[in-house]
């Protein structure tokens, strides 16, 4: 326990949580490994067990720590989806510069295309999954339905790269769709769906440059509304 430091009273819970995270990293603990008991942590930090419990509850929420009866505290499996659901409502995202949101999406989504091309070459089901979303988009009659399918398409595209952490990051950018929700016209639904089709056809054919250009144009189209 030498790596855990006695803490001042100010912002105790935040500091306890940070110290526990640092302890997990420095000790190279893995999911399922045991952590010191709440009593031992409280003794080391010189604080109450209640303060320790508040900190571990915060860490438990995102899956960094697990608390089980009869087992105690263990290292958990971080739940990126839960983190995303929490952060997507942060005001900083909702008031982010639209240009930055657009540019961020360009970097993230175009960046995964080489991985999608490589995986699609050996797994035809990737194309089929994306095609299924496009077909449902083509028959959408409500804006809300089309927007949900548009989000599903882009999420499936990220998933198809096999880079799981980027999927959670991409989910944070869903606020992008919310900002432009009211300005999307029905004619643009069709154009967007056609763009999706050209994109996956290019990916299937191994035309990475063509796919990248199509996706960039598709995303940057929203700059006309900013």
C-alpha positions in Angstrom: 0.0 0.0 0.0 3.0 2.4 -0.2 1.7 3.8 -3.5 -1.4 5.1 -1.8 -1.1 8.5 -0.1 -2.8 10.1 2.8 -5.2 12.8 1.5 -6.3 16.2 2.7 -9.9 16.8 3.3 -10.6 18.9 0.2 -12.3 17.1 -2.6 -11.7 13.8 -0.8 -13.9 11.6 -2.9 -12.4 12.8 -6.2 -8.9 12.3 -4.9 -9.6 8.9 -3.4 -11.0 7.8 -6.8 -7.9 9.1 -8.6 -5.6 7.3 -6.1 -7.4 4.0 -6.6 -7.2 4.4 -10.4 -3.5 5.1 -10.1 -3.0 2.1 -7.8 -4.7 -0.2 -10.4 -2.3 1.1 -13.1 0.9 1.1 -11.1 0.2 -2.4 -9.7 -0.8 -3.6 -13.2 -4.0 -5.1 -11.9 -6.4 -6.8 -14.2 -10.2 -7.3 -14.2 -11.1 -9.6 -11.3 -7.9 -8.8 -9.2 -8.6 -7.9 -5.5 -8.2 -4.4 -4.2 -7.6 -3.3 -0.6 -10.7 -3.4 1.6 -12.6 -0.2 2.3 -11.3 -0.3 5.8 -7.7 -0.5 4.7 -8.2 2.3 2.1 -9.8 4.5 4.8 -6.9 3.9 7.2 -4.4 4.6 4.5 -6.0 7.8 3.4 -6.9 8.9 6.9 -10.6 9.4 6.1 -13.9 7.8 6.9 -15.1 4.6 5.3 -18.1 6.5 4.0 -15.8 8.8 1.9 -14.1 5.7 0.5 -17.5 4.1 -0.3 -18.6 7.2 -2.2 -15.4 7.1 -4.2 -15.7 3.4 -5.0 -19.4 3.8 -5.9 -18.4 6.5 -8.5 -15.8 4.1 -9.9 -18.2 1.2 -9.8 -20.7 3.2 -12.0 -18.3 3.2 -15.0 -17.1 -0.4 -14.3 -13.6 0.4 -13.0 -14.3 -1.2 -9.7 -16.7 -4.0 -8.7 -18.0 -4.6 -5.2 -19.4 -8.0 -4.4 -20.7 -9.4 -1.2 -18.3 -11.9 0.3 -15.6 -10.9 -2.2 -15.0 -7.2 -1.5 -13.5 -4.7 -4.0 -12.1 -6.0 -7.3 -11.0 -4.4 -10.5 -14.0 -4.3 -12.9 -14.4 -4.3 -16.6 -14.9 -0.7 -17.7 -18.2 -0.2 -19.4 -17.5 2.2 -22.3 -21.2 2.2 -23.3 -22.2 3.4 -19.9 -19.5 6.1 -19.9 -20.8 7.3 -23.3 -24.4 7.5 -22.2 -23.3 9.7 -19.3 -20.9 12.0 -21.2 -23.2 12.6 -24.2 -25.4 14.8 -22.0 -22.4 17.0 -20.9 -23.0 20.7 -21.8 -19.6 20.9 -23.3 -20.6 18.6 -26.1 -23.9 20.3 -26.7 -22.3 23.7 -27.1 -19.3 22.5 -29.0 -18.3 24.3 -32.2 -20.2 22.6 -35.0 -17.2 22.9 -37.3 -15.1 21.0 -34.8 -17.8 18.3 -34.5 -17.8 17.9 -38.3 -14.0 17.8 -38.5 -13.8 15.3 -35.7 -16.3 13.0 -37.4 -14.2 13.3 -40.6 -11.0 12.3 -38.8 -12.6 9.4 -36.9 -14.7 7.9 -39.6 -12.3 8.2 -42.5 -9.6 6.9 -40.3 -11.3 3.6 -39.8 -12.0 3.0 -43.5 -8.7 1.1 -44.2 -9.6 -1.3 -41.5 -13.1 -1.7 -42.9 -11.8 -2.4 -46.4 -9.4 -5.1 -45.0 -12.0 -6.8 -42.9 -14.7 -6.6 -45.6 -12.4 -8.4 -48.1 -12.6 -11.5 -46.0 -16.0 -11.1 -44.4 -18.9 -10.4 -46.7 -21.3 -10.2 -43.8 -19.9 -6.7 -43.1 -21.3 -5.4 -46.4 -24.6 -7.2 -45.8 -25.1 -5.5 -42.4 -24.4 -2.1 -43.8 -26.6 -2.8 -46.8 -29.5 -3.8 -44.5 -29.4 -0.4 -42.7 -29.4 1.3 -46.1 -32.5 -0.6 -47.2 -34.3 0.3 -44.1 -33.3 4.0 -44.6 -34.7 3.9 -48.1 -38.1 3.0 -46.8 -38.2 5.5 -43.9 -41.2 7.8 -43.9 -40.4 9.9 -40.8 -37.4 12.1 -40.1 -36.9 10.6 -36.7 -36.7 7.1 -38.2 -34.3 8.2 -40.9 -32.0 9.9 -38.4 -31.9 6.9 -36.1 -31.0 4.7 -39.1 -28.3 7.3 -40.2 -26.8 7.0 -36.7 -27.0 3.2 -36.9 -25.3 3.2 -40.2 -22.3 5.3 -39.0 -22.1 3.2 -35.8 -22.1 0.0 -37.8 -19.4 1.5 -40.0 -17.2 2.1 -36.9 -18.0 -1.4 -35.6 -17.0 -2.9 -38.9 -13.4 -1.6 -38.4 -13.0 -3.9 -35.4 -11.7 -1.0 -33.4 -14.1 -1.2 -30.4 -12.9 1.8 -28.4 -13.7 4.1 -31.4 -17.3 3.0 -31.4 -17.8 4.5 -27.9 -16.0 7.6 -29.0 -18.2 7.8 -32.1 -21.3 7.6 -29.9 -20.3 10.8 -28.2 -20.6 12.5 -31.5 -24.3 11.7 -31.8 -24.8 15.2 -30.5 -23.8 16.2 -34.1 -27.0 14.7 -35.4 -29.0 16.5 -32.8 -27.6 19.9 -33.8 -28.8 19.5 -37.4 -32.0 17.6 -36.7 -34.4 20.4 -37.6 -32.6 21.4 -40.8 -32.7 18.1 -42.6 -35.1 18.0 -45.6 -36.6 14.9 -47.0 -34.8 15.3 -50.3 -31.6 15.2 -48.3 -32.6 11.8 -46.8 -32.5 10.3 -50.2 -29.2 11.9 -51.1 -27.7 10.7 -47.8 -28.9 7.2 -48.3 -27.5 7.2 -51.9 -24.2 8.4 -50.5 -24.2 5.5 -48.0 -24.7 3.1 -50.9 -21.8 4.5 -52.9 -19.6 4.4 -49.8 -20.1 0.7 -49.1 -19.9 -0.3 -52.7 -16.5 1.5 -52.9 -15.4 -0.3 -49.7 -16.5 -3.7 -51.1 -14.5 -3.0 -54.3 -11.4 -2.0 -52.3 -11.6 1.6 -53.6 -10.3 3.2 -50.5 -9.6 6.7 -52.0 -13.1 6.8 -53.6 -14.7 5.7 -50.3 -12.8 8.3 -48.3 -13.8 11.1 -50.7 -17.4 10.0 -50.6 -17.5 9.9 -46.8 -15.8 13.2 -46.5 -18.3 14.9 -48.8 -21.1 13.2 -47.0 -20.1 14.5 -43.6 -18.9 17.9 -44.7 -22.2 18.6 -46.4 -23.4 19.8 -43.1 -21.0 22.7 -43.1 -23.4 24.5 -45.4 -25.8 24.7 -42.5 -23.3 26.1 -40.0 
